[in-house]
């Protein structure tokens, strides 16, 4: 999987129009000759800087870019009234400044979904793709759904926790085992059968719509 998303970066010094390149596991973004790379939108680290590039405008916490706002648009598919419809997921992530004792002051995530002339907005209260996507799914008409890995019958999160984005485990190689798992103990027993780690917005040919109550996360 390789995709490029239009993006905007803002900090105390102004706004920069850019793109985020998604290689399926790694995200890359260039700002004024400075390249950032990470596995998550809130863990983009300095990868390299071109000759003469100035990194002094950027703020970091434990090596990750912070004190900024990222806005980007991801294409995805929504199934509405039985038909696949091209949709856009609008992401707005605001990262606070570094705290003296580690971490950052705040992390706010909002998601907007535009499909077929209708726009929905997540509440932006949780700071997780998991919960904000679930909020959007609850808002679409009954029978409609987001056709992405987050909404697949064979995906789940680790009982040990996960990050903002990209920490979804796929069990398509052990569908029977995953279908029978409903508790933390069940998940730990089948954990070594994870096929691969995927991003919530990824989509593979084996997608099957998730039913409420499926697996560990329900």
Buried (B, 14 or more C-beta within 10 A) or exposed (E): EEBEBEBBBEBEEEEBEBBBBBEBEEBBBBBBEBBBBBBBBBBBBBBEBEEEEEEEBBBBBEEBBBBBBBBBBBEBBBBBEEEEBEBBBBBBBBBBBBEEEEEBEEBBBBBBBBBEEBEBBBEBEBBBBBBBBBBBBEBBEEEBBBBBBBBBBBBBBBBEEBBBBBBBBBBBEBBEEBEEBEEEEBBBEBBEEBBBBBBBBBBBEEBEEBEEEBBBBE
